[in-house]
Amino acid sequence: MKELLIRVAVAIVGIPLLLFVILKGGLFFYLFSVIVTIIGQWEMYNLLKQKGGRPMPVAGMLSGQALLAILYSGFSPLLCLAVVGLVLYIFGYEMFKNDGSALLNTSSTIMGVIYPTMFWGALLFLRQNAHHVFQADYNFSGIFILIMFVAIWICDTFAYFFGMKFGKHRLFARVSPKKSWEGAVAGLAGALLVYLIVYFQKIIPISLEVAIVSGLIVGVVGQFGDLVESWFKRDAGVKDSSALLPGHGGVLDRFDSVLFSSMAFLIFYFILQLR
């Protein structure tokens, strides 16, 4: 009962904050992204340490934030130079440090820059630019991102309850024993349902094709992201990426599907631009 109350309390505070920064966009969403990615990198580096890696958190986080700033503000020679310089520093420092496996340590540091920071950077880029490809105003991007979050929540909810009731065939027992194919299919159906409602109710101006592809991205790639995070945690021998959010785990636990869906949506965005 106490854990349930804590989960509800965190949700009561967290959901309005998330709604505000998504819809407001701009500097608010950027600063929120900075906080999320720094915490996410810290969690990722702790997971990597469980496997013997000795990452360089400060250099990795600075590299990640320089990359995030580029995705927010656009191309900047100075920021690009900072990213290159920090990456060279990581390699150079590791070369002379002589502390464990240089290959493992360097890979661990770079891994934290890629996941979660580069993946969340895709979400930041979409919040700033998604409206361009649909020839809409800036508010479109916020609603588009918000719908993605809703679709992920519906997908997770459908997958959980249908899997619990009808799940008989394990989806990937070695990674997540409780997940089933029945639940995964229900989650996909839930994500598609959200985007079909968005299309038919004309909540935002998207085509049926875009609605279906968006539902597939959330329903397939989003659930894949959930599996990947479960795989990382199982390999590291931990239940949650951290205990930062009482009753909810850590940042990586909460945003695993968002991270992978965002990267897939970014690829879809560039495909739409080429048409």
N, C-alpha and C positions, 0 to 999 in steps of 0.2 A: 504493500500500500504506500509506504514511504517513497519507494523508488518511482511509483507511478506519479505521485504528487510532484516529485522533482522533475520528471520528464515533462509533465504538463506545465510547470512553472517556467522551465527553459523554453518551451515552445511558445508560451504566452509572450515572453520577452523577445525571442528570436524571430518569430514569424513577422510581426509588424516591422521590425528593423530591416529584415530582408526585403519586404515589400517596399519600404521607403527607399532604400538605396537602389533597388532595381528600377523603380519607376522614375526616381529623380535623376539617376544616371550621372554623367559628368564627374566632377571631383568627388562627389559622395561615393559613387560606385568604385571609383579608382582607389580611394582610401580604404574602403571596405576590402577591396581586392588585395591591397598591400598587406592588411592584417591577416586575411585568410591564407595567403600564400606563404607568409613568413611562418605562421603556425604550422601550415601543412608541410613545409620543408623541414621544420624542426621534428615533426612526427615521422616523416620519411627517413630522416637521418637516424633517428632512434631505432627504427625498424632495421635499417642497414647495419647499425652497430651490433644488433642481436646476431647477425650473420658473420661477424668478424671484420666488417668494414670500418675504416677510420676516416670518415669524410671530414672536410673542412667546412663547417657550418657557416662561418662568417663570409668567407669568399664565395661559397655557393649561394648564400642568400643575397649578397650584393650583386652577383651576376644575374640572379633571378629578378631582382628589383629593377636593374637596368633594362633587362629585356621587357619587363612589364611596362616600364615607362615608355619604351619605344612603341609598344602596341597601343598605348593610350594616346600618346601625343603625336604619333607619326614618326617617320624617319628623321633621325637626328645623327649627324656624323659624330658628335661628341659622345652620345649614348652608345652608339655602335662601337666606337673606339673603347669605351669603358668595358663593354661586354668582352671584346677581344682581349683587352689587357688583363681582365680578371681571369679569363680562361687560361691565358698564357701563364699567369701567376700560379694558378692551381697546378698546372703541369710542372712548372719550374720548381715550386716549393716542394712538391711531392718527390721530385727527382733527387733533392738534397736532404730530405727529411729522414729517409732510411728507417721508416717505422712500419713494419709489416709489409704487406703486398702493395707495391706502388700501383699495379694494375687495378686491384680491388679498391684501393682508397680513392684513386682518381675517378674510377667509374662510379663509385658511390656518391662522390661530390657532384658530378655531372648529372647523375640520375635525379638528384633532388631539384636541379634546375629545370629538368624536363618535366618531371612529375612530382609535385603538382603544378609548378609555376607556369610552364609553357602551356599546359593544358588549360589552366584557368585564364591565362592570357588570351586564349581563343575566345572565351566568354566575354572578356573585357573588350576585345576587338569587335565582337558582334554587337555588344551594347552600344558601342560608339558608331557602328557603320552599317548594321543590318538594314536600316531603312533606305539606304541608297539604292540597293538592288531592287527594291520594291517601289521605288519612286514615292516614298511616303515621308512624313515628317519624323522628327527625332523621337517623338513619343512612341512611334511604331516599334522601335527597337526594344524599348522597355516592356511593352506588352508582349512582344514576341518572346523575350527571355522569360517573362513571368509565366506564359503559357507552357514553356518548356519545363519549368519547375513543377507546375501543376500536373503536366503529363507524366513526369517522372514519379511524382507522389501517387498518382492513380495507378501507374504501372506497378509500383512496389506494393500497393495495397491489394490490387487484384491478384498479383503473383502470390502474395502471402496467404490470403484467405482461400483462394482456389486451390493453391498447393496444399494447404493444411487439410482441406476437405476432400479433395479428389486426387492428390498427388500419390502416384504409385511408381512412377519411373524416375529414377534419380537423374538429375541433369548433369552433375559433375561431382560424384560422391567424394573423390579425392580432395577436392577444393572446398566444397560446401555441401555436406551430407544432407541437409534439410531441403535443399532446393530441388524442385522436380520439373520435368518437361511440361506437365499439366499447368503448373504455376507460371512457368515462363511464357507459355502460349496465352494464358489468361492475361498476363502482364502486357504482352504485345497487343492483344485485343483492346485492353484498356487505354493504351497510349494512342492507338489508331482512333478509338472512339472520341477521345478528347479533340484530336485535330479535325476529325470529320464534323464535330459539333462547331468548332471554330469556323470551318469553311461554310457550312450550311447556314449558320447564324450570322455569318459575315462579321465576326468579331474583329478580325483584321483582314485586309484585302490580299488573300493568298489564293492561288489556284488549287483545284482538286489534286493535281499532280504534286504540288508542294506540300499539301496537307498529308497525303499518303506517305511521301518520302520522309516527312518530319516524324510521323507516327512510327515508321520503321526504324528511324534513327534512335528514337527514345526507347522503343520496345526491344530492339536488338542490341545496339551499341551500348545503350544505358545499362542494360542487364549484364552485358559483357564486362563493363566497368566495375559493376558490383562484384562479379566473380573474380576479377583481377585483384581487387582490394582484399577480398577474402583469401585469395591465394597468397598474397604478400604477408598477411597477418598469420596465416597458418604456418607458413614457412619460417616466420620469425618467432613462432610459439607464443603469440599474444592474442587476447580476445578482442581488444580494441586498439586503435592506433594511438590513443591517449585517453585520459580521463577528464579532458578539458571541459566537456559539456556533460554534466551529471545526467546519467540515464540515457545518454545518446552517443557516448564514445567521444571520438575526436573529430577534427575537421575532415580528415580523409574518410572517416566512416560516414559522415553526413553528405559529403559531396562527391562520392566516388562515381555515381552515375552521371552527375552533372559534368564532371571533368571530361569523361569520354564522349558524352553526347555533344559537348561544346566543340571538341576537336572535329567530330564528324560534321556538325553543322557548319563549321568554318570551311571545310572542304566543299560542302554543298553550296555555300555562299559563293565561293570562287567559280564553281561550275555554272551557277546561275549567271554570274557576271559575264562569262564567256559566250552565253547564248545570244 
